[in-house]
């Protein structure tokens, strides 16, 4: 009804409202596909990337698959997730060392000078030992400053034989590593979604440029025809004025669509590591295919099996259970073994070895308050993660149902939009014949062109939204990276 009332107003007011309507309809369709903001990596690292190479002179042809692969190689958010996994892997290796024996070998050699007086062996001490020698006189040549050559060699071995916290810490490290892996895989899914969305966005903008270009060509043809008729005295000047205004309005819409396309291409290059100055050409058209019907139960079962964020949270539960167990096991005794073997040589007078082997049993006493505090804190963390896991299951169910509804609704919108384009094309053809036959002036023809432009923009937007809905369904199912081609009908 609003559209119909708008048309009646156009008929009553004449030329300038028609021009405004054409600009509004064309720009509204393009604006629907244009990003309203310029996202940055400061707010979301997935909007950034590491530039792989500088811009080249030749135009880079880019398919959707190539864009996704470049995103997986260069996207900043994914690199952060990969570095996080490497950091957790290093921590796991540190935990592994607690189970392994530690063997150290050390050796030193040097000349040492000793001041016997400074160490308590002054002349008074030597006089006390003089009585032990014949005649009560110590042998001569004894100096209070002595030197010796000392060489030491030592090998030390230590190993923890049993420790409850060490065992639980190893289990926690393993769960943390698995959680980091699934966080990385979830980041890969995010990259695929961001890059595919940006690529589809650019395709929609390119479709708007094509539609606007066709409208400009059509409006130019109409203006040439009306101008010739006006020169021949067949039509009034008002008809030529209408045609000229419509041409300029379509030219404005084309400029807006071209600018929107260039900005969307820059955002796409930003996410996949291509220099902003590099010229690119998208080789894939807007995909369209019907998606096989699925029930919420089927999609939910796939999601529980494949959702990386869900598996990440499950491993976090295992990790916090192991941490809680580590705190509880601090009450248990721990057993360790230490030994060393050492040899020493003084002034080359032969070697002397010594050996030590010792087992240590440690039993914690009088630490109950601290142990209970750590245990309670770990229990609280574990309860929080369990609650998040329960909420995640409900959230997945909600996302699955919402995504299925969006796919169904946008599929119907595409059907209606296609039908509207067909009807608007037929209406424009009929109005063109009536104008050429002299039955009508060109006002209904201008209105028919504006209606077709609106229908084409709506079709572009509907296809874009339908593809986004299918991508989201693949994402909530946890199969986006491996099956985005299937969902888009590539």
C-alpha positions as CSV (number, residue, x, y, z in Angstrom):
1,X,0.0,0.0,0.0
2,X,2.8,2.4,0.7
3,X,4.3,1.8,-2.7
4,X,1.0,2.4,-4.4
5,X,0.4,5.6,-2.5
6,X,3.9,6.7,-3.5
7,X,3.1,6.1,-7.1
8,X,0.0,8.2,-6.9
9,X,2.0,11.0,-5.5
10,X,4.5,10.7,-8.3
11,X,1.7,11.0,-10.9
12,X,0.3,14.1,-9.3
13,X,3.5,16.0,-8.6
14,X,5.3,15.3,-11.9
15,X,8.9,15.3,-12.8
16,X,11.0,16.0,-9.7
17,X,9.4,13.5,-7.4
18,X,10.1,10.9,-10.0
19,X,13.8,11.8,-10.1
20,X,13.9,11.6,-6.3
21,X,12.1,8.3,-6.3
22,X,14.6,6.8,-8.9
23,X,17.6,8.0,-6.8
24,X,16.1,6.8,-3.6
25,X,15.2,3.4,-4.9
26,X,18.6,2.8,-6.6
27,X,20.6,4.1,-3.6
28,X,18.5,2.2,-1.1
29,X,19.3,-1.1,-2.8
30,X,23.0,-0.3,-2.9
31,X,23.0,1.0,0.6
32,X,21.4,-2.3,1.8
33,X,24.4,-4.2,0.5
34,X,27.0,-1.6,1.6
35,X,28.7,-1.9,5.0
36,X,27.6,0.9,7.3
37,X,30.9,1.1,9.1
38,X,34.6,0.5,8.5
39,X,35.6,-2.2,11.0
40,X,39.1,-2.3,12.2
41,X,41.4,-5.0,13.7
42,X,41.6,-2.9,16.9
43,X,38.0,-4.0,17.7
44,X,38.1,-7.4,16.0
45,X,41.4,-9.0,14.8
46,X,39.5,-10.9,12.2
47,X,39.1,-7.7,10.2
48,X,42.9,-7.4,9.9
49,X,45.6,-9.4,8.2
50,X,49.3,-9.6,7.5
51,X,50.0,-8.2,4.0
52,X,51.6,-11.1,2.1
53,X,53.1,-9.1,-0.8
54,X,53.1,-5.5,-2.2
55,X,50.8,-4.4,-4.9
56,X,51.6,-5.4,-8.5
57,X,50.6,-3.7,-11.8
58,X,48.5,-6.6,-13.2
59,X,45.0,-7.2,-12.0
60,X,44.6,-10.1,-9.6
61,X,41.8,-12.5,-10.5
62,X,40.3,-13.8,-7.3
63,X,37.7,-16.6,-6.8
64,X,35.9,-17.2,-3.6
65,X,38.0,-20.3,-2.8
66,X,41.2,-18.3,-3.4
67,X,40.0,-15.5,-1.1
68,X,39.2,-18.0,1.6
69,X,42.6,-19.7,1.3
70,X,44.3,-16.3,1.5
71,X,42.3,-15.5,4.6
72,X,43.3,-18.7,6.3
73,X,47.0,-17.9,5.5
74,X,47.1,-14.2,6.4
75,X,44.2,-13.3,8.7
76,X,45.3,-11.6,11.9
77,X,42.6,-13.2,14.1
78,X,43.6,-16.7,13.0
79,X,47.3,-16.0,13.5
80,X,46.6,-14.9,17.1
81,X,44.7,-18.1,17.7
82,X,47.5,-20.2,16.2
83,X,50.1,-18.4,18.4
84,X,47.8,-19.1,21.4
85,X,47.9,-22.8,20.6
86,X,51.7,-22.7,20.3
87,X,51.9,-21.0,23.7
88,X,49.7,-23.7,25.4
89,X,51.8,-26.4,23.6
90,X,54.9,-24.9,25.3
91,X,53.3,-25.0,28.7
92,X,52.3,-28.6,28.1
93,X,56.0,-29.5,27.4
94,X,56.9,-27.8,30.7
95,X,54.4,-30.0,32.5
96,X,55.8,-33.0,30.8
97,X,59.3,-32.2,32.2
98,X,57.9,-32.9,35.7
99,X,57.6,-36.6,34.8
100,X,61.0,-36.9,33.2
101,X,64.3,-37.3,35.0
102,X,66.6,-34.3,35.2
103,X,70.3,-35.0,34.6
104,X,72.9,-32.3,34.9
105,X,76.6,-32.5,34.4
106,X,79.0,-29.9,35.7
107,X,82.8,-29.6,35.8
108,X,85.3,-27.0,36.9
109,X,89.1,-26.6,37.2
110,X,91.2,-23.8,38.5
111,X,94.0,-22.6,40.7
112,X,93.0,-21.6,44.2
113,X,95.0,-19.6,46.7
114,X,94.2,-19.9,50.4
115,X,95.1,-17.6,53.3
116,X,95.4,-20.1,56.2
117,X,95.6,-17.3,58.8
118,X,92.3,-15.9,57.5
119,X,90.8,-19.3,57.9
120,X,92.0,-19.6,61.5
121,X,95.3,-21.4,61.0
122,X,97.7,-18.7,62.2
123,X,101.1,-19.1,63.8
124,X,99.6,-19.8,67.2
125,X,97.7,-22.8,65.9
126,X,100.9,-24.2,64.2
127,X,102.8,-23.9,67.5
128,X,100.3,-26.1,69.2
129,X,101.0,-28.8,66.6
130,X,104.8,-28.5,67.0
131,X,104.8,-30.8,70.1
132,X,103.7,-33.6,67.8
133,X,106.9,-33.5,65.8
134,X,110.4,-34.8,67.0
135,X,112.2,-32.2,69.0
136,X,109.1,-30.1,69.3
137,X,109.8,-28.3,66.0
138,X,107.6,-28.4,63.0
139,X,109.2,-29.0,59.6
140,X,110.2,-25.9,57.8
141,X,108.7,-24.5,54.6
142,X,105.2,-24.2,55.8
143,X,103.6,-21.0,54.5
144,X,100.5,-19.3,55.6
145,X,99.6,-18.6,51.9
146,X,99.1,-21.9,50.0
147,X,98.1,-22.7,46.4
148,X,96.5,-25.8,44.8
149,X,95.1,-27.0,41.5
150,X,91.6,-28.4,42.0
151,X,89.5,-30.2,39.3
152,X,85.9,-31.2,40.0
153,X,83.4,-33.3,38.0
154,X,79.9,-34.0,39.0
155,X,76.8,-35.6,37.5
156,X,73.4,-35.0,39.2
157,X,70.2,-37.0,38.7
158,X,66.7,-36.2,40.1
159,X,63.2,-37.4,39.3
160,X,59.8,-37.2,40.8
161,X,58.4,-40.7,41.3
162,X,55.0,-39.8,42.5
163,X,53.1,-36.5,42.9
164,X,49.4,-36.0,42.7
165,X,49.6,-32.3,41.6
166,X,52.0,-33.2,38.9
167,X,49.8,-35.9,37.5
168,X,46.7,-33.7,37.6
169,X,48.7,-30.8,36.1
170,X,49.7,-33.0,33.2
171,X,46.0,-33.9,32.6
172,X,45.0,-30.2,32.8
173,X,47.7,-29.2,30.3
174,X,46.5,-31.8,27.8
175,X,42.9,-30.6,28.1
176,X,44.1,-27.0,27.7
177,X,46.0,-27.9,24.6
178,X,42.9,-29.6,23.1
179,X,40.8,-26.5,24.0
180,X,43.4,-24.3,22.3
181,X,43.2,-26.5,19.2
182,X,39.4,-26.2,19.0
183,X,39.7,-22.4,19.6
184,X,42.0,-22.3,16.6
185,X,39.6,-24.3,14.5
186,X,36.7,-22.0,15.6
187,X,38.9,-19.1,14.5
188,X,39.3,-20.7,11.1
189,X,35.5,-20.9,10.8
190,X,35.3,-17.3,11.7
191,X,37.8,-16.4,9.0
192,X,35.9,-18.4,6.4
193,X,32.6,-16.6,7.4
194,X,34.2,-13.2,7.4
195,X,36.0,-13.6,4.1
196,X,33.0,-15.3,2.4
197,X,30.7,-12.5,3.7
198,X,33.0,-9.8,2.4
199,X,33.3,-11.6,-1.0
200,X,29.5,-11.9,-1.3
201,X,29.2,-8.3,-0.3
202,X,31.5,-7.3,-3.1
203,X,29.6,-9.5,-5.5
204,X,26.3,-7.8,-4.5
205,X,27.9,-4.4,-5.0
206,X,29.2,-5.4,-8.4
207,X,25.7,-6.6,-9.3
208,X,24.4,-3.1,-8.3
209,X,27.0,-1.6,-10.6
210,X,25.8,-3.8,-13.5
211,X,22.2,-3.0,-12.8
212,X,22.9,0.7,-12.6
213,X,25.0,0.6,-15.8
214,X,22.1,-1.1,-17.6
215,X,19.7,1.5,-16.2
216,X,21.9,4.4,-17.4
217,X,22.1,2.8,-20.9
218,X,18.4,2.4,-21.0
219,X,17.7,5.9,-19.8
220,X,20.2,7.3,-22.4
221,X,18.3,5.4,-25.1
222,X,15.0,6.8,-23.8
223,X,16.4,10.3,-23.8
224,X,17.7,10.0,-27.3
225,X,14.4,8.8,-28.5
226,X,12.4,11.5,-26.7
227,X,14.8,14.2,-27.8
228,X,14.4,13.1,-31.5
229,X,10.6,13.1,-31.1
230,X,10.7,16.5,-29.4
231,X,12.9,17.9,-32.3
232,X,10.3,16.5,-34.7
233,X,7.5,18.2,-32.7
234,X,5.8,15.0,-31.8
235,X,6.2,15.2,-28.0
236,X,6.3,18.1,-25.5
237,X,9.4,19.5,-23.9
238,X,8.2,18.1,-20.5
239,X,8.7,14.6,-21.8
240,X,12.4,15.3,-22.7
241,X,12.9,17.0,-19.4
242,X,11.6,13.9,-17.6
243,X,13.9,11.6,-19.6
244,X,16.9,13.9,-18.9
245,X,16.2,14.0,-15.2
246,X,15.9,10.2,-15.0
247,X,19.2,9.8,-16.9
248,X,21.0,12.0,-14.4
249,X,19.4,10.2,-11.5
250,X,20.6,6.9,-12.8
251,X,24.0,8.3,-13.4
252,X,24.0,9.4,-9.7
253,X,23.0,5.9,-8.7
254,X,25.8,4.4,-10.8
255,X,28.4,6.6,-9.2
256,X,27.2,5.6,-5.8
257,X,27.3,1.9,-6.7
258,X,30.8,2.1,-8.1
259,X,32.1,3.9,-5.0
260,X,30.4,1.3,-2.8
261,X,32.0,-1.5,-4.8
262,X,35.5,-0.1,-4.5
263,X,35.1,0.3,-0.7
264,X,33.9,-3.3,-0.4
265,X,36.8,-4.5,-2.4
266,X,39.2,-2.7,-0.1
267,X,37.6,-4.3,3.0
268,X,37.9,-7.7,1.3
269,X,41.6,-7.1,0.6
270,X,42.1,-6.0,4.2
271,X,40.9,-9.4,5.5
272,X,42.9,-11.6,3.2
273,X,46.3,-9.9,3.2
274,X,46.2,-8.2,-0.2
275,X,47.7,-4.7,-0.5
276,X,44.9,-2.1,-0.5
277,X,46.4,-0.7,-3.8
278,X,46.3,-4.0,-5.6
279,X,43.6,-4.2,-8.3
280,X,41.5,-7.3,-8.1
281,X,38.7,-8.8,-10.2
282,X,36.1,-11.2,-8.7
283,X,35.7,-14.2,-10.9
284,X,32.7,-15.9,-9.2
285,X,29.2,-14.7,-9.8
286,X,26.5,-14.4,-7.1
287,X,25.8,-18.1,-6.2
288,X,22.3,-19.4,-5.9
289,X,21.0,-22.8,-5.1
290,X,18.2,-24.3,-3.1
291,X,19.3,-25.9,0.1
292,X,18.0,-29.3,1.1
293,X,15.4,-29.2,3.8
294,X,16.8,-30.0,7.3
295,X,15.1,-30.4,10.6
296,X,16.3,-28.7,13.8
297,X,17.0,-32.1,15.3
298,X,19.3,-33.1,12.4
299,X,21.2,-29.8,12.4
300,X,21.5,-29.8,16.2
301,X,23.0,-33.3,16.2
302,X,25.6,-32.2,13.6
303,X,26.4,-29.1,15.6
304,X,27.0,-31.0,18.9
305,X,29.4,-33.2,17.0
306,X,31.3,-30.5,15.0
307,X,31.0,-27.2,16.8
308,X,34.5,-26.2,17.7
309,X,33.5,-23.7,20.4
310,X,31.3,-26.4,22.0
311,X,34.2,-28.9,22.0
312,X,36.5,-26.2,23.3
313,X,34.2,-25.6,26.3
314,X,34.0,-29.4,26.9
315,X,37.8,-29.5,27.1
316,X,37.8,-26.5,29.4
317,X,35.5,-28.6,31.7
318,X,38.1,-31.4,31.7
319,X,40.9,-28.9,32.3
320,X,39.2,-27.4,35.4
321,X,38.4,-30.8,36.7
322,X,42.1,-31.6,36.5
323,X,43.0,-28.4,38.2
324,X,40.5,-29.1,41.0
325,X,42.0,-32.6,41.3
326,X,45.5,-31.1,41.5
327,X,44.5,-29.0,44.5
328,X,42.9,-31.9,46.2
329,X,45.9,-34.2,45.6
330,X,48.2,-31.7,47.4
331,X,47.2,-33.6,50.6
332,X,48.9,-36.7,49.2
333,X,52.5,-37.6,49.9
334,X,55.0,-37.0,47.1
335,X,58.1,-39.2,46.5
336,X,61.3,-38.1,44.7
337,X,64.7,-39.4,44.1
338,X,68.0,-37.5,44.0
339,X,71.6,-38.7,43.5
340,X,74.9,-37.4,42.4
341,X,78.5,-38.7,41.8
342,X,81.4,-36.4,42.1
343,X,85.2,-36.8,41.6
344,X,87.9,-34.3,42.7
345,X,91.6,-34.1,41.8
346,X,94.0,-31.9,43.9
347,X,97.4,-31.0,42.4
348,X,97.3,-34.0,40.2
349,X,97.6,-36.3,43.3
350,X,94.9,-38.7,42.0
351,X,91.2,-38.6,42.1
352,X,88.7,-39.2,44.9
353,X,85.1,-39.9,44.2
354,X,82.0,-39.6,46.4
355,X,78.4,-40.7,45.8
356,X,75.0,-39.8,47.2
357,X,71.6,-41.5,46.6
358,X,68.6,-40.2,48.5
359,X,64.9,-40.8,48.3
360,X,62.6,-38.1,49.7
361,X,59.1,-38.6,51.0
362,X,57.2,-35.4,51.6
363,X,54.0,-35.4,53.6
364,X,52.1,-32.0,53.8
365,X,51.1,-31.1,57.4
366,X,49.3,-28.1,58.8
367,X,48.3,-26.6,55.4
368,X,44.6,-27.5,55.5
369,X,43.3,-23.9,55.3
370,X,45.4,-23.1,52.2
371,X,44.5,-26.4,50.6
372,X,40.8,-25.9,51.2
373,X,41.0,-22.4,49.9
374,X,42.6,-23.5,46.6
375,X,40.2,-26.4,46.3
376,X,37.1,-24.1,46.8
377,X,38.4,-21.6,44.2
378,X,38.9,-24.4,41.7
379,X,35.5,-25.9,42.4
380,X,33.9,-22.5,41.8
381,X,35.7,-22.2,38.4
382,X,34.6,-25.7,37.5
383,X,31.0,-25.0,38.4
384,X,31.1,-21.8,36.2
385,X,32.4,-23.7,33.2
386,X,29.8,-26.5,33.7
387,X,27.1,-23.8,33.7
388,X,28.5,-22.3,30.5
389,X,28.5,-25.7,28.9
390,X,24.9,-26.3,29.8
391,X,24.0,-22.8,28.4
392,X,26.0,-23.5,25.3
393,X,23.8,-26.5,24.4
394,X,20.7,-24.3,24.7
395,X,22.4,-21.6,22.7
396,X,23.3,-24.0,19.9
397,X,19.6,-25.1,19.8
398,X,18.5,-21.5,19.6
399,X,21.1,-20.6,16.9
400,X,20.1,-23.7,14.8
401,X,16.4,-22.8,14.9
402,X,17.0,-19.2,14.1
403,X,19.3,-20.0,11.2
404,X,16.8,-22.4,9.7
405,X,14.1,-19.8,9.9
406,X,16.4,-17.2,8.2
407,X,17.2,-19.7,5.4
408,X,13.5,-20.4,4.9
409,X,12.5,-16.7,4.9
410,X,15.3,-15.5,2.7
411,X,14.6,-18.3,0.2
412,X,11.1,-17.1,-0.1
413,X,12.3,-13.5,-0.5
414,X,14.5,-14.5,-3.4
415,X,11.5,-16.2,-5.1
416,X,9.4,-13.1,-4.6
417,X,12.2,-10.8,-5.8
418,X,12.7,-12.9,-8.9
419,X,9.0,-12.7,-9.7
420,X,9.0,-8.9,-9.1
421,X,11.9,-8.5,-11.6
422,X,10.1,-10.5,-14.2
423,X,6.9,-8.5,-13.7
424,X,8.7,-5.2,-13.7
425,X,10.5,-6.1,-16.9
426,X,7.2,-7.0,-18.6
427,X,5.6,-3.8,-17.3
428,X,8.6,-1.7,-18.7
429,X,8.3,-3.5,-22.0
430,X,4.5,-2.8,-22.2
431,X,5.0,0.9,-21.3
432,X,7.8,1.2,-23.9
433,X,5.5,-0.1,-26.6
434,X,2.7,2.3,-25.5
435,X,5.1,5.3,-25.5
436,X,6.5,4.3,-28.9
437,X,2.9,4.0,-30.2
438,X,2.1,7.5,-28.9
439,X,-0.6,6.2,-26.5
440,X,1.1,7.5,-23.3
441,X,3.6,10.1,-22.5
442,X,6.9,9.0,-20.9
443,X,5.8,9.5,-17.2
444,X,4.5,6.0,-16.8
445,X,7.7,4.8,-18.6
446,X,9.9,6.6,-16.1
447,X,7.9,5.1,-13.3
448,X,8.3,1.6,-14.8
449,X,12.0,2.0,-15.1
450,X,12.2,3.1,-11.4
451,X,10.2,0.1,-10.4
452,X,12.5,-2.2,-12.3
453,X,15.5,-0.6,-10.8
454,X,14.0,-1.2,-7.3
455,X,13.1,-4.8,-8.1
456,X,16.6,-5.5,-9.4
457,X,18.2,-4.0,-6.2
458,X,15.8,-6.0,-4.1
459,X,16.8,-9.2,-5.9
460,X,20.5,-8.5,-5.3
461,X,19.9,-7.8,-1.7
462,X,17.7,-10.9,-1.3
463,X,20.3,-13.2,-2.9
464,X,22.9,-11.7,-0.6
465,X,20.8,-12.2,2.5
466,X,20.0,-15.8,1.4
467,X,23.6,-16.7,0.9
468,X,24.5,-15.1,4.3
469,X,21.7,-17.2,5.9
470,X,23.1,-20.4,4.4
471,X,26.6,-19.5,5.6
472,X,25.3,-18.9,9.1
473,X,23.5,-22.2,9.1
474,X,26.8,-23.9,8.1
475,X,28.6,-22.0,10.8
476,X,26.1,-22.9,13.6
477,X,26.4,-26.5,12.4
478,X,30.2,-26.4,12.8
479,X,30.9,-27.4,9.1
480,X,31.5,-24.0,7.5
481,X,35.2,-24.5,6.6
482,X,34.6,-27.9,5.0
483,X,31.2,-27.4,3.4
484,X,30.7,-23.7,2.6
485,X,30.9,-24.6,-1.1
486,X,28.0,-27.1,-0.7
487,X,25.8,-24.6,1.2
488,X,26.5,-21.8,-1.4
489,X,25.9,-24.2,-4.3
490,X,29.4,-23.7,-5.7
